[in-house]
Amino acid sequence: QVRLVESGGGLVQTGGSLRLSCASSRSIFSFNIMGWYRQAPGKQRELVASITRGSSTNYADSVKGRFTISRVNAKNTVYLQMNSLEPEDTAVYYCYTNVLEGTSFRNYWGQGTQVTVSS
């Protein structure tokens, strides 16, 4: 079982920055992939950024050059640095991981943290 707890959301003006944190209840050293998704009202949940165990990263086109995902294994934490925020970034942001348990993979999600960008 893995518990993911997000923090760092809030209200910010256009052009501002926020850093989201996702703390895991278990060591993330062996977690093959971790990521951040977001869901805006009336829209489907979408991938924002992901990072592999080897620190390879992937970003949605809409956030490339503005957001940076990183992981600190020693702190069991994944971060999402968000710069140059836009109203379109307003959403609930969810942390995600996919963990090999025995012979199968299991998905885990955090409870979400609200990010609101005012124009």
N, C-alpha and C positions, 0 to 999 in steps of 0.2 A: 504494500500500500504506500502511496506517495501523496503527501499533502503539499499543495502549492499555494503560497500566500502572496498576493500582489500588493504593492503599495506604491505611493508616489503620484497618484492621479490628482486632479484638481482642476481649477478654473484658471485659464491663462489667456492673455490677449494675443491677437494675431501677431505672429513674428516671435513670440516667446518660446521658452524651452521648458521641458519637464524631463525628469528621469524616472522611469518606472523600474521597480525592483520586483523580482520574483524569487522568493525564498523557498527552498525545498526542505521537506522534513527528512529526506534521505540524501546521502551523498550523490551528487550529480556526476561524479567522475565517469561512471559507466553509462550514463544516459546518452544514447546515440544522437538524439536530436532534441533540442528545446526551441521553443518559439513563442511568438506573440501573435495573437489574432485580435481582431476588433469587430464589433458589431454596432452599427449605427441604427437608430430607430427605423423600422420598416425595411431594413436591408439584411442580406445574408451575412453571416460571419465570414470574414475574409482574412487570409494570411497577410500579416504585415512584415514579419521578418523571422528567420530561423537561423540556428547555428548548430553545427554538428559537433561531435566529440572532438574532432580535429580542428575545430574553430573555423570551418568553412561557413560562409554566410550566404544568405539569400534574402532578397528584399522585393517587396511589391514595387512595381514601377512608380507608383504614386508617392513613395517615400524615399526612393533612392536619392542619395546626396543630402538628405535631411535627417534621417534616422540612422542610428548605429546600435546594433545588438552586440552584446559581449557576455561572456560567462567567466565567473571566478570560481573554479572548482573548490578552492580552499574554503570559500564562504557558502558553498552550495547555493549560489545565487546567479541568476541571469538578469541582465539589465537591458533596458531599451532607452537610449538617449534620444530624445526627440527635440530637434531644433527647427526654427523657422515654421512654427506650427500655423496651420491654416484652419479656418472654420470647418472645412471638409474632414479634418482629422478628429472631429468630435465623435466619440463613440465610447462604448465600454471595451476596455482592453483586457484580454484574457491571456494568461500564461498557459503553456501547453508542453507536455512531454510525452514521449512514446518510449516505454520501457520494456525490455525483454525480461519476462518472468517465466522461468521454466522453459517451455518450448514455444511460447506464444508472446506476442507483443500486446501491451495494454496501454490505452490512452488515459492520461490524467489532465484535468483542467483545474485552474484556480477559480476563485469565485468572481473575479473581475474587478476592475477599478475604473471609475468614470473619469474620462478626460473631456473637458469642455473648453473649446477655443472660441472666444468672443471676437466679433468683428469690430 
